[in-house]
């Protein structure tokens, strides 16, 4: 797979103004980096050692800088520790000032490429959520495109019993939808072929949404439209072209990953993880908001997610496109995540999906 093609400026949400001086910026970046690395509040002595080769500041000077950062609400002071941890504002500064992304290892690149091999898109998207969870060690999420927006290539009618008909709808992006219809009469196989041929002349190249709304008119000039089989098909339009609910539009993988982080050792936070996974409407809402944006990578942190359930999390997401279908993918994890690496993972999976 090619090197990640991601312009840093494509990380949506970058701030233009920066009120911090260079010393404050360096100290804040170090605090965020060390907290991400160790999950422990960062003290002035630890910072002094870490920055000894670049800033050469005493612990006392660093304490003064930390005090300024705390006053500006970039870090805060847990009551049980002398160290500091980043606030949402501190993480936002860190993300908005990423200058270089982490490249995936050869092994990780192979994992992405091997997992997203050519096949039916529904399987590829499921595999995409798995590889996101595997590489990030967080929760991988994939939004399945609206089926109604996809183009129909062909509809096959297959008699599976004397009174049972299998409708196979071949959509673009290698997505296939199947519906079984049952009737109180027996089918004539020859007649099935005639109807199938006629229907395909009318529907090929049109979007599923259009067919759902106009199908009866499209076959209005069919000579035998009032026969039982055609009537069964028309009466079953809602089932054949049924609306795809949110529960059918989100794939997740790696739930157990979130429980392994120290942030979620507290029982209340564990409950929050479970509630997050069970409430998929929240996730689909976040992904759909980004689907409507200008693209690029979007990172939302803590309260930016606009729900108390996600105050302890961040989400990294972007769009993908397969044929005429567009959706969003991302990963959800604690705010204390390796953002340069997570952005690279999401970008790589998106690029590979969009090639299929």
Residue frames as qw, qx, qy, qz and C-alpha x, y, z in Angstrom:
[[0.000, 0.888, 0.459, 0.000, 0.00, 0.00, 0.00],
 [0.372, 0.626, -0.038, 0.684, 1.18, 3.48, -0.79],
 [0.282, -0.068, -0.463, 0.837, 2.41, 5.89, 1.83],
 [0.005, -0.715, -0.626, 0.311, -0.39, 7.71, 3.64],
 [0.207, 0.381, 0.291, 0.853, -1.48, 10.64, 1.51],
 [0.298, -0.796, -0.521, 0.075, -2.77, 13.02, 4.17],
 [0.201, 0.578, -0.091, 0.786, -2.21, 16.75, 4.24],
 [0.287, -0.231, -0.655, 0.660, -1.90, 17.83, 7.88],
 [0.204, 0.057, 0.057, -0.976, -4.13, 20.80, 7.08],
 [0.528, -0.178, -0.625, -0.546, -6.85, 18.29, 6.26],
 [0.303, -0.287, -0.807, 0.417, -7.30, 17.59, 9.97],
 [0.176, -0.683, -0.411, -0.578, -10.61, 19.38, 10.40],
 [0.536, -0.787, -0.305, -0.003, -10.91, 21.84, 13.27],
 [0.632, 0.008, -0.163, 0.758, -7.47, 23.41, 13.38],
 [0.159, -0.911, -0.254, 0.282, -7.41, 26.73, 15.20],
 [0.515, 0.707, -0.004, 0.485, -5.70, 29.69, 13.57],
 [0.121, -0.819, 0.295, -0.477, -4.87, 31.71, 16.66],
 [0.804, -0.153, -0.485, 0.308, -2.49, 30.42, 19.29],
 [0.270, -0.914, 0.040, -0.300, -2.24, 32.45, 22.51],
 [0.839, -0.481, 0.117, 0.228, 0.72, 30.48, 23.89],
 [0.099, 0.849, -0.498, -0.148, 4.36, 31.48, 23.61],
 [0.671, 0.398, -0.623, -0.062, 6.91, 28.96, 22.37],
 [0.039, 0.302, -0.836, 0.456, 7.95, 27.89, 25.89],
 [0.594, 0.031, 0.477, -0.647, 4.37, 27.29, 26.95],
 [0.809, 0.341, -0.249, -0.409, 3.69, 25.34, 23.77],
 [0.478, 0.401, -0.773, 0.117, 6.71, 23.09, 24.31],
 [0.172, -0.173, 0.788, -0.565, 5.78, 22.38, 27.92],
 [0.708, 0.156, 0.260, -0.638, 2.13, 21.70, 27.03],
 [0.751, 0.373, -0.478, -0.263, 3.10, 19.32, 24.21],
 [0.277, 0.329, -0.851, 0.301, 5.38, 17.47, 26.65],
 [0.419, -0.068, 0.625, -0.656, 2.64, 17.20, 29.29],
 [0.811, 0.254, 0.006, -0.528, 0.16, 15.77, 26.78],
 [0.637, 0.428, -0.638, -0.070, 2.75, 13.40, 25.33],
 [0.104, 0.282, -0.854, 0.425, 3.87, 12.07, 28.73],
 [0.555, 0.019, 0.508, -0.659, 0.31, 11.69, 29.98],
 [0.817, 0.325, -0.237, -0.414, -0.66, 9.78, 26.84],
 [0.515, 0.422, -0.739, 0.104, 2.39, 7.57, 27.31],
 [0.225, 0.144, -0.832, 0.487, 2.10, 6.83, 31.03],
 [0.470, -0.571, -0.569, -0.361, -1.48, 7.61, 32.11],
 [0.547, -0.503, -0.431, 0.512, -0.07, 9.38, 35.17],
 [0.016, -0.993, -0.114, 0.032, -0.25, 13.08, 36.11],
 [0.700, 0.402, -0.106, 0.581, 2.92, 14.84, 35.01],
 [0.478, -0.801, -0.136, 0.334, 5.03, 16.67, 37.61],
 [0.169, 0.958, -0.220, -0.075, 7.56, 19.47, 37.16],
 [0.434, -0.581, 0.664, 0.185, 10.54, 17.24, 37.94],
 [0.703, 0.229, 0.653, 0.166, 9.50, 14.69, 35.31],
 [0.467, 0.862, 0.194, 0.035, 9.03, 17.50, 32.79],
 [0.124, -0.898, 0.387, 0.167, 12.40, 19.03, 33.63],
 [0.550, -0.305, 0.735, 0.252, 14.17, 15.74, 32.88],
 [0.641, 0.480, 0.586, 0.123, 12.16, 15.11, 29.72],
 [0.357, 0.919, 0.132, 0.102, 12.86, 18.59, 28.35],
 [0.566, -0.678, 0.220, 0.415, 16.48, 18.77, 29.53],
 [0.577, -0.019, 0.510, 0.638, 17.90, 18.50, 26.00],
 [0.240, 0.614, 0.508, 0.554, 15.64, 21.16, 24.47],
 [0.175, -0.890, -0.211, -0.364, 14.59, 23.82, 26.98],
 [0.524, 0.136, -0.492, 0.682, 17.11, 23.47, 29.83],
 [0.359, -0.625, -0.025, -0.693, 14.59, 24.80, 32.34],
 [0.009, 0.187, -0.811, 0.555, 14.68, 24.28, 36.09],
 [0.185, -0.432, -0.882, 0.020, 11.83, 22.53, 37.85],
 [0.046, -0.553, -0.413, 0.722, 10.90, 25.87, 39.44],
 [0.164, 0.314, -0.338, -0.872, 10.62, 27.60, 36.05],
 [0.241, -0.144, -0.865, -0.416, 8.59, 24.71, 34.69],
 [0.108, -0.495, -0.777, 0.375, 6.25, 24.97, 37.67],
 [0.099, 0.499, 0.110, -0.854, 5.62, 28.61, 36.78],
 [0.253, 0.154, -0.631, -0.717, 4.88, 27.68, 33.16],
 [0.215, -0.289, -0.930, -0.071, 2.56, 24.93, 34.35],
 [0.010, -0.513, -0.557, 0.653, 0.77, 27.40, 36.58],
 [0.220, 0.382, -0.215, -0.871, 0.20, 29.69, 33.60],
 [0.284, -0.001, -0.828, -0.483, -1.12, 26.78, 31.52],
 [0.138, -0.398, -0.872, 0.250, -3.46, 25.79, 34.30],
 [0.096, 0.507, 0.286, -0.808, -4.76, 29.34, 34.57],
 [0.320, 0.332, -0.443, -0.769, -5.38, 29.28, 30.81],
 [0.801, 0.082, 0.383, -0.453, -7.28, 25.96, 31.30],
 [0.609, 0.485, -0.589, -0.216, -4.97, 23.82, 29.14],
 [0.496, 0.061, -0.831, 0.245, -4.16, 21.52, 32.07],
 [0.581, -0.641, -0.023, -0.501, -5.69, 20.82, 35.45],
 [0.066, 0.465, -0.752, 0.463, -4.58, 19.60, 38.82],
 [0.714, -0.307, -0.603, -0.180, -6.05, 16.34, 40.21],
 [0.461, -0.757, 0.197, -0.419, -6.53, 16.73, 43.94],
 [0.934, -0.326, 0.141, 0.047, -4.73, 13.45, 44.67],
 [0.818, 0.128, 0.151, 0.541, -1.54, 14.35, 42.81],
 [0.234, -0.715, 0.096, 0.652, 1.03, 17.10, 42.47],
 [0.320, -0.025, 0.653, 0.686, 1.16, 16.50, 38.74],
 [0.413, 0.443, 0.034, -0.795, -1.01, 17.90, 35.94],
 [0.475, 0.258, 0.812, 0.223, -3.14, 16.30, 33.26],
 [0.008, 0.063, 0.427, 0.902, -4.41, 17.81, 29.98],
 [0.438, 0.428, 0.465, -0.639, -7.90, 19.25, 29.71],
 [0.631, 0.568, 0.521, 0.089, -10.00, 18.96, 26.56],
 [0.226, 0.965, -0.080, -0.109, -8.53, 22.31, 25.58],
 [0.330, -0.665, 0.630, 0.227, -5.01, 20.94, 26.08],
 [0.631, 0.113, 0.739, 0.205, -5.71, 17.91, 23.91],
 [0.499, 0.806, 0.316, -0.029, -7.24, 20.17, 21.28],
 [0.010, 0.903, -0.370, -0.218, -4.05, 22.25, 21.17],
 [0.490, -0.370, 0.757, 0.223, -1.99, 19.06, 20.82],
 [0.623, 0.399, 0.660, 0.127, -4.11, 17.71, 17.95],
 [0.370, 0.911, 0.169, -0.073, -4.31, 21.04, 16.12],
 [0.007, 0.884, -0.449, -0.129, -0.53, 21.36, 16.24],
 [0.852, -0.066, 0.483, 0.190, 0.44, 17.90, 15.02],
 [0.175, 0.772, -0.405, -0.458, 3.21, 18.49, 12.50],
 [0.319, 0.378, -0.832, -0.250, 3.90, 14.90, 11.47],
 [0.888, -0.132, 0.011, -0.440, 1.85, 11.73, 11.44],
 [0.492, -0.397, 0.775, 0.006, 3.14, 8.34, 12.58],
 [0.549, 0.337, -0.615, -0.455, 3.66, 5.96, 9.65],
 [0.932, -0.162, 0.152, -0.287, 2.26, 2.48, 10.01],
 [0.405, -0.466, 0.766, 0.179, 4.71, -0.40, 10.31],
 [0.314, 0.245, -0.775, -0.491, 5.06, -2.88, 7.44],
 [0.047, -0.188, -0.968, 0.157, 3.13, -5.41, 9.52],
 [0.245, 0.512, 0.491, -0.661, 0.27, -2.95, 10.09],
 [0.351, 0.452, -0.367, -0.734, 0.17, -2.04, 6.40],
 [0.231, 0.070, -0.933, -0.268, -0.10, -5.73, 5.51],
 [0.089, 0.332, 0.841, -0.417, -2.89, -6.16, 8.05],
 [0.354, 0.533, 0.151, -0.753, -4.90, -3.38, 6.41],
 [0.364, 0.398, -0.604, -0.587, -4.26, -4.66, 2.90],
 [0.157, 0.007, -0.986, -0.062, -4.97, -8.32, 3.71],
 [0.172, 0.366, 0.744, -0.532, -8.12, -7.54, 5.69],
 [0.407, 0.627, 0.172, -0.642, -9.66, -5.36, 3.01],
 [0.238, -0.101, 0.816, 0.517, -9.23, -7.69, 0.07],
 [0.387, 0.045, -0.404, -0.828, -11.65, -7.56, -2.83],
 [0.063, -0.280, -0.954, 0.089, -15.05, -9.02, -2.04],
 [0.176, -0.738, -0.569, -0.317, -18.62, -8.04, -1.29],
 [0.072, 0.585, -0.193, 0.785, -18.67, -4.60, 0.27],
 [0.680, -0.611, -0.040, -0.403, -20.71, -5.66, 3.29],
 [0.926, -0.218, -0.128, 0.280, -17.95, -8.12, 4.23],
 [0.534, 0.388, -0.142, 0.738, -15.20, -5.60, 3.47],
 [0.220, -0.685, 0.073, -0.690, -16.85, -3.02, 5.71],
 [0.848, -0.510, -0.064, -0.128, -17.18, -5.54, 8.52],
 [0.853, 0.023, -0.116, 0.508, -13.50, -6.37, 8.11],
 [0.243, 0.621, -0.093, 0.739, -12.70, -2.65, 8.16],
 [0.532, -0.721, 0.063, -0.440, -14.25, -2.25, 11.61],
 [0.943, -0.296, -0.037, 0.151, -12.24, -5.26, 12.80],
 [0.711, 0.256, -0.093, 0.648, -8.91, -3.99, 11.49],
 [0.059, -0.738, 0.081, -0.667, -9.58, -0.54, 12.98],
 [0.734, -0.626, 0.070, -0.253, -10.16, -2.13, 16.38],
 [0.947, -0.061, -0.043, 0.313, -7.17, -4.45, 15.99],
 [0.575, 0.409, -0.095, 0.702, -4.63, -1.78, 15.05],
 [0.117, -0.687, 0.096, -0.710, -5.87, 0.98, 17.34],
 [0.338, -0.138, -0.819, 0.442, -6.68, -1.20, 20.36],
 [0.270, 0.145, 0.310, -0.900, -9.81, 0.95, 20.66],
 [0.529, 0.458, 0.661, -0.271, -13.35, 0.66, 19.31],
 [0.106, -0.090, 0.607, 0.782, -13.47, 0.57, 15.50],
 [0.421, 0.554, 0.539, -0.474, -16.67, 1.89, 13.94],
 [0.116, -0.011, 0.656, 0.745, -17.88, 1.84, 10.33],
 [0.475, 0.438, 0.312, -0.697, -21.01, 3.47, 8.97],
 [0.420, 0.249, 0.801, 0.348, -22.66, 1.47, 6.20],
 [0.090, 0.036, -0.285, -0.954, -23.92, 3.76, 3.39],
 [0.581, 0.296, 0.361, -0.666, -27.64, 4.32, 2.94],
 [0.446, 0.136, 0.841, 0.273, -28.80, 1.48, 0.70],
 [0.382, 0.770, 0.482, -0.169, -31.46, 3.71, -0.78],
 [0.096, 0.875, -0.238, -0.411, -28.74, 5.93, -2.26],
 [0.408, -0.313, 0.769, 0.381, -27.09, 3.06, -4.15],
 [0.504, 0.400, -0.412, -0.645, -27.56, 2.29, -7.84],
 [0.821, 0.046, 0.528, -0.211, -29.34, -0.96, -8.79],
 [0.017, 0.415, -0.764, -0.494, -27.55, -3.07, -11.38],
 [0.482, -0.018, -0.764, -0.428, -29.97, -5.97, -11.59],
 [0.620, -0.194, 0.478, -0.591, -32.81, -7.75, -9.81],
 [0.315, 0.127, -0.917, -0.210, -32.93, -11.54, -9.98],
 [0.740, -0.175, 0.190, -0.621, -36.11, -13.48, -9.21],
 [0.272, 0.272, -0.923, -0.002, -35.39, -17.05, -8.13],
 [0.808, -0.283, -0.188, -0.482, -38.04, -19.64, -7.34],
 [0.021, 0.417, -0.842, 0.340, -36.90, -21.52, -4.23],
 [0.266, 0.212, 0.901, -0.270, -40.21, -23.35, -3.78],
 [0.131, 0.486, 0.753, 0.425, -43.49, -23.58, -5.64],
 [0.142, -0.884, -0.396, -0.204, -44.85, -20.63, -3.65],
 [0.499, -0.757, 0.035, 0.420, -41.65, -18.94, -2.45],
 [0.580, 0.730, 0.050, 0.359, -39.65, -16.36, -4.41],
 [0.605, -0.486, 0.000, 0.631, -36.13, -15.10, -3.62],
 [0.323, 0.929, 0.088, 0.159, -35.52, -11.51, -4.77],
 [0.710, -0.284, 0.075, 0.641, -31.81, -10.74, -5.18],
 [0.209, 0.974, 0.085, 0.021, -30.95, -7.08, -5.68],
 [0.749, 0.005, 0.051, 0.661, -27.43, -6.43, -7.00],
 [0.049, -0.988, -0.090, 0.119, -26.34, -2.90, -6.04],
 [0.520, 0.694, -0.324, 0.378, -23.20, -1.05, -6.94],
 [0.198, -0.684, 0.583, -0.392, -20.25, -1.20, -4.54],
 [0.429, 0.137, -0.893, 0.010, -20.66, -5.02, -4.64],
 [0.329, -0.031, 0.639, -0.695, -23.52, -4.86, -2.15],
 [0.361, -0.166, -0.814, -0.423, -26.24, -7.50, -2.50],
 [0.430, -0.075, 0.477, -0.763, -29.62, -7.44, -0.79],
 [0.270, -0.113, -0.916, -0.275, -31.92, -10.49, -0.63],
 [0.493, -0.026, 0.352, -0.795, -35.62, -10.71, 0.27],
 [0.002, -0.131, -0.982, -0.137, -37.88, -13.76, 0.38],
 [0.502, 0.020, -0.011, -0.864, -41.51, -13.42, -0.71],
 [0.154, 0.131, 0.976, -0.078, -44.18, -16.03, 0.00],
 [0.442, 0.036, -0.261, -0.857, -47.52, -16.35, -1.80],
 [0.628, 0.069, 0.633, -0.448, -50.73, -18.33, -1.54],
 [0.831, 0.504, 0.066, -0.227, -50.33, -19.65, -5.07],
 [0.796, -0.142, 0.409, 0.422, -47.77, -21.53, -7.15],
 [0.072, 0.757, -0.299, -0.576, -45.34, -19.77, -9.51],
 [0.851, 0.490, 0.162, 0.098, -44.80, -20.49, -13.18],
 [0.623, -0.432, 0.263, 0.596, -41.00, -20.52, -13.62],
 [0.451, 0.379, 0.466, 0.660, -41.26, -19.42, -17.26],
 [0.063, -0.894, -0.333, -0.292, -43.35, -16.44, -16.24],
 [0.564, -0.740, 0.012, 0.368, -40.79, -15.52, -13.57],
 [0.584, -0.082, 0.364, 0.721, -38.12, -15.20, -16.25],
 [0.207, 0.652, 0.467, 0.560, -40.37, -12.96, -18.35],
 [0.311, -0.924, -0.214, -0.057, -41.10, -10.65, -15.44],
 [0.654, -0.537, 0.139, 0.515, -37.45, -10.58, -14.37],
 [0.509, 0.201, 0.404, 0.733, -36.31, -9.57, -17.87],
 [0.028, 0.796, 0.396, 0.457, -38.92, -6.82, -18.09],
 [0.476, -0.857, -0.138, 0.144, -38.17, -5.40, -14.66],
 [0.652, -0.362, 0.209, 0.632, -34.44, -5.20, -15.37],
 [0.373, 0.485, 0.396, 0.685, -35.05, -3.23, -18.55],
 [0.177, -0.865, -0.296, -0.364, -36.82, -0.63, -16.42],
 [0.589, -0.805, -0.035, 0.056, -34.67, -0.42, -13.29],
 [0.823, -0.001, 0.012, 0.569, -31.04, -0.82, -14.37],
 [0.403, 0.314, -0.020, 0.859, -28.90, 2.22, -13.46],
 [0.318, -0.701, -0.154, -0.620, -31.48, 3.82, -11.18],
 [0.003, 0.345, -0.683, 0.643, -31.08, 4.43, -7.46],
 [0.233, -0.285, -0.919, 0.144, -32.91, 2.21, -5.00],
 [0.078, 0.399, 0.444, -0.799, -34.66, 5.25, -3.51],
 [0.354, 0.262, -0.326, -0.836, -36.10, 6.16, -6.92],
 [0.382, -0.057, -0.872, -0.301, -37.31, 2.61, -7.51],
 [0.110, -0.318, -0.818, 0.466, -38.98, 2.47, -4.12],
 [0.190, 0.462, 0.274, -0.821, -40.93, 5.64, -4.91],
 [0.459, 0.481, -0.255, -0.702, -41.69, 4.99, -8.59],
 [0.211, -0.162, 0.946, 0.182, -41.63, 1.24, -9.16],
 [0.451, 0.466, 0.729, -0.218, -45.34, 0.74, -9.80],
 [0.396, 0.806, 0.003, -0.440, -45.33, 3.50, -12.42],
 [0.029, -0.580, 0.716, 0.388, -42.21, 2.05, -14.07],
 [0.153, 0.021, 0.970, 0.187, -43.93, -1.25, -14.79],
 [0.438, 0.401, 0.371, -0.714, -47.25, 0.40, -15.61],
 [0.591, 0.474, -0.325, -0.566, -47.16, -0.66, -19.26],
 [0.073, -0.222, 0.971, 0.041, -46.46, -4.34, -18.55],
 [0.515, -0.101, -0.564, -0.638, -49.25, -6.30, -20.29],
 [0.686, -0.302, -0.660, -0.059, -49.70, -8.77, -17.47],
 [0.092, 0.397, -0.486, 0.773, -49.21, -6.43, -14.52],
 [0.625, -0.328, 0.166, -0.689, -52.44, -7.52, -12.84],
 [0.811, 0.008, -0.583, -0.045, -51.45, -11.18, -12.64],
 [0.758, -0.640, -0.128, -0.011, -50.93, -12.59, -9.12],
 [0.798, -0.099, -0.058, 0.591, -47.13, -12.72, -9.34],
 [0.271, 0.471, 0.045, 0.838, -46.75, -9.09, -10.46],
 [0.440, -0.737, -0.165, -0.486, -49.29, -8.01, -7.86],
 [0.837, -0.452, -0.175, 0.254, -47.30, -9.86, -5.18],
 [0.615, 0.126, -0.033, 0.778, -44.17, -7.99, -6.22],
 [0.018, -0.598, -0.120, -0.792, -45.93, -4.60, -6.21],
 [0.633, -0.683, -0.198, -0.305, -47.62, -5.27, -2.87],
 [0.852, -0.369, -0.110, 0.355, -44.23, -6.22, -1.37],
 [0.428, 0.723, -0.095, 0.534, -42.39, -3.03, -2.37],
 [0.375, -0.831, 0.237, -0.336, -42.04, -1.86, 1.24],
 [0.885, -0.359, 0.283, 0.084, -40.39, -5.15, 2.14],
 [0.824, 0.352, 0.137, 0.422, -38.18, -5.29, -0.94],
 [0.358, 0.579, -0.068, 0.729, -37.05, -1.66, -0.72],
 [0.534, -0.756, -0.374, 0.060, -37.53, -1.23, 2.99],
 [0.027, -0.914, 0.248, -0.320, -35.93, 1.63, 4.91],
 [0.737, 0.114, -0.502, 0.439, -32.60, 0.83, 6.48],
 [0.485, -0.857, -0.121, -0.126, -32.68, 1.78, 10.15],
 [0.044, -0.842, 0.495, -0.210, -29.73, 2.94, 12.25],
 [0.759, -0.371, 0.526, -0.101, -29.37, -0.52, 13.73],
 [0.882, 0.316, 0.301, 0.175, -28.47, -1.76, 10.25],
 [0.439, 0.860, -0.060, 0.253, -25.98, 1.02, 9.51],
 [0.156, -0.826, 0.496, -0.218, -23.22, 0.68, 12.08],
 [0.918, 0.049, -0.358, 0.164, -20.53, -1.95, 12.49],
 [0.287, -0.834, 0.400, -0.250, -18.34, -2.01, 15.60],
 [0.910, 0.051, -0.351, 0.214, -15.37, -4.10, 16.71],
 [0.475, 0.302, -0.465, 0.684, -13.01, -4.03, 19.67],
 [0.497, -0.730, -0.160, -0.440, -15.44, -3.28, 22.49],
 [0.856, -0.427, -0.179, 0.230, -13.29, -5.25, 24.92],
 [0.583, 0.341, -0.135, 0.725, -10.32, -3.00, 24.10],
 [0.145, -0.715, 0.023, -0.684, -11.82, -0.05, 25.97],
 [0.780, -0.594, -0.097, -0.172, -12.10, -2.02, 29.20],
 [0.869, -0.030, -0.167, 0.465, -8.33, -2.56, 29.30],
 [0.295, 0.562, -0.128, 0.762, -7.42, 1.11, 29.81],
 [0.315, -0.199, -0.630, 0.681, -6.89, 2.55, 33.30],
 [0.220, -0.115, -0.034, -0.968, -9.35, 5.35, 32.57],
 [0.683, -0.183, -0.347, -0.616, -12.15, 2.79, 32.73],
 [0.359, 0.026, -0.867, 0.345, -11.22, 0.88, 35.87],
 [0.266, 0.050, 0.454, -0.849, -13.87, 2.86, 37.75],
 [0.266, 0.341, 0.899, -0.074, -17.22, 1.02, 37.81],
 [0.320, 0.737, 0.308, -0.509, -19.21, 4.06, 36.68],
 [0.193, 0.642, -0.485, -0.562, -16.96, 4.49, 33.67],
 [0.152, -0.042, 0.965, 0.212, -17.29, 0.81, 32.80],
 [0.334, 0.579, 0.685, -0.288, -21.05, 1.32, 32.79],
 [0.245, 0.763, -0.093, -0.591, -20.46, 4.24, 30.45],
 [0.010, -0.368, 0.808, 0.459, -18.52, 2.01, 28.02],
 [0.217, 0.267, 0.939, 0.020, -21.34, -0.54, 27.97],
 [0.289, 0.725, 0.440, -0.444, -23.96, 2.16, 27.51],
 [0.120, 0.646, -0.402, -0.638, -21.95, 3.64, 24.65],
 [0.048, -0.139, 0.915, 0.376, -21.83, 0.34, 22.77],
 [0.195, 0.451, 0.861, -0.130, -25.51, -0.33, 23.33],
 [0.231, 0.815, 0.290, -0.444, -26.55, 3.14, 22.18],
 [0.572, 0.093, 0.509, 0.637, -25.46, 3.00, 18.55],
 [0.211, 0.878, 0.392, 0.175, -27.63, 5.98, 17.63],
 [0.296, -0.889, 0.130, 0.323, -25.04, 8.23, 19.28],
 [0.529, -0.301, 0.572, 0.550, -22.24, 6.80, 17.15],
 [0.429, 0.484, 0.632, 0.427, -24.20, 6.94, 13.91],
 [0.024, 0.966, 0.249, -0.061, -25.14, 10.56, 14.66],
 [0.368, -0.744, 0.325, 0.453, -21.47, 11.52, 15.05],
 [0.496, -0.054, 0.678, 0.539, -20.44, 9.74, 11.86],
 [0.327, 0.700, 0.584, 0.250, -23.30, 11.20, 9.86],
 [0.092, -0.953, -0.049, 0.284, -22.35, 14.71, 10.97],
 [0.349, -0.559, 0.526, 0.538, -18.88, 14.18, 9.53],
 [0.514, 0.304, 0.722, 0.350, -20.25, 12.56, 6.37],
 [0.239, 0.887, 0.385, 0.084, -21.83, 15.92, 5.56],
 [0.291, -0.833, 0.176, 0.436, -18.58, 17.86, 6.16],
 [0.437, 0.803, -0.330, -0.235, -15.87, 18.77, 3.66],
 [0.928, 0.206, -0.277, 0.139, -13.85, 15.66, 4.35],
 [0.194, 0.628, -0.584, 0.477, -10.38, 15.18, 5.74],
 [0.516, -0.185, -0.767, 0.334, -9.74, 13.76, 9.18],
 [0.359, -0.674, -0.021, -0.646, -11.89, 15.02, 12.01],
 [0.454, -0.055, -0.745, 0.486, -10.97, 14.66, 15.68],
 [0.445, -0.663, -0.130, -0.588, -13.54, 15.39, 18.39],
 [0.397, 0.153, -0.711, 0.560, -12.45, 15.42, 22.03],
 [0.106, -0.235, -0.707, 0.659, -14.49, 15.02, 25.19],
 [0.219, 0.584, 0.486, -0.612, -17.18, 17.68, 25.45],
 [0.204, 0.377, -0.456, -0.780, -16.84, 18.43, 21.73],
 [0.105, -0.123, -0.952, -0.261, -18.81, 15.21, 21.25],
 [0.386, -0.205, -0.055, -0.898, -21.77, 17.00, 22.85],
 [0.805, -0.335, -0.363, -0.328, -22.99, 14.16, 25.03],
 [0.467, -0.682, 0.473, -0.305, -22.15, 13.41, 28.66],
 [0.980, -0.034, 0.192, -0.030, -21.79, 9.74, 27.76],
 [0.815, 0.407, -0.011, 0.412, -18.66, 10.57, 25.73],
 [0.174, -0.967, 0.165, -0.090, -16.97, 13.10, 28.02],
 [0.627, -0.566, 0.503, 0.181, -14.08, 10.67, 28.63],
 [0.769, 0.218, 0.523, 0.298, -13.59, 9.79, 24.94],
 [0.121, 0.596, -0.353, -0.710, -12.23, 11.08, 21.67],
 [0.781, 0.400, 0.479, -0.002, -13.23, 10.04, 18.17],
 [0.101, -0.490, 0.546, 0.672, -11.04, 10.12, 15.05],
 [0.623, 0.452, 0.631, -0.100, -13.06, 9.79, 11.85],
 [0.048, 0.405, -0.475, -0.780, -13.08, 10.34, 8.11],
 [0.761, 0.390, 0.102, -0.509, -15.10, 9.46, 5.01],
 [0.356, -0.180, 0.836, 0.377, -14.69, 6.62, 2.51],
 [0.622, 0.444, -0.073, -0.640, -16.24, 5.96, -0.88],
 [0.387, -0.049, 0.893, 0.223, -16.99, 2.67, -2.63],
 [0.179, 0.465, 0.733, 0.463, -18.58, 3.18, -6.04],
 [0.140, -0.616, -0.250, -0.733, -21.48, 5.60, -5.60],
 [0.662, -0.635, -0.398, 0.004, -21.63, 4.83, -1.88],
 [0.215, 0.557, -0.413, 0.688, -20.17, 7.10, 0.77],
 [0.715, -0.606, -0.348, -0.028, -19.91, 6.46, 4.47],
 [0.075, -0.821, 0.424, -0.374, -17.74, 7.32, 7.45],
 [0.852, -0.117, -0.454, 0.232, -15.30, 5.31, 9.54],
 [0.089, -0.781, 0.350, -0.510, -13.53, 6.04, 12.77],
 [0.630, -0.109, -0.691, 0.337, -12.29, 4.85, 16.10],
 [0.440, -0.768, -0.019, -0.465, -13.37, 5.76, 19.62],
 [0.727, -0.061, -0.514, 0.451, -11.03, 5.62, 22.58],
 [0.441, -0.734, -0.286, 0.429, -10.01, 7.47, 25.72],
 [0.180, 0.983, -0.046, -0.009, -8.87, 11.06, 25.28],
 [0.375, -0.704, 0.571, 0.193, -5.41, 9.84, 26.22],
 [0.888, 0.302, 0.331, 0.105, -4.71, 8.36, 22.79],
 [0.451, -0.317, 0.450, 0.703, -1.76, 8.52, 20.42],
 [0.461, 0.726, 0.234, -0.454, -3.40, 10.91, 17.98],
 [0.211, 0.646, -0.560, -0.473, -0.69, 10.93, 15.26],
 [0.100, -0.129, 0.976, 0.146, -0.87, 7.13, 15.09],
 [0.376, 0.447, 0.747, -0.317, -4.67, 6.91, 15.30],
 [0.394, 0.719, -0.041, -0.571, -5.07, 9.48, 12.51],
 [0.132, 0.475, -0.776, -0.392, -2.74, 7.41, 10.32],
 [0.239, 0.102, 0.964, -0.062, -4.71, 4.22, 10.99],
 [0.425, 0.618, 0.508, -0.423, -8.05, 5.81, 10.09],
 [0.316, 0.719, -0.303, -0.540, -6.59, 7.48, 6.99],
 [0.017, -0.340, 0.897, 0.283, -5.01, 4.22, 5.80],
 [0.317, 0.298, 0.890, -0.137, -8.20, 2.17, 6.19],
 [0.399, 0.720, 0.247, -0.511, -10.20, 4.88, 4.42],
 [0.211, 0.642, -0.539, -0.503, -7.76, 4.97, 1.50],
 [0.103, -0.128, 0.972, 0.170, -7.80, 1.18, 1.12],
 [0.378, 0.483, 0.725, -0.313, -11.62, 1.03, 1.27],
 [0.358, 0.756, 0.042, -0.546, -11.90, 3.76, -1.34],
 [0.071, 0.478, -0.746, -0.458, -9.71, 1.78, -3.75],
 [0.334, 0.108, 0.936, -0.025, -11.96, -1.28, -3.68]]
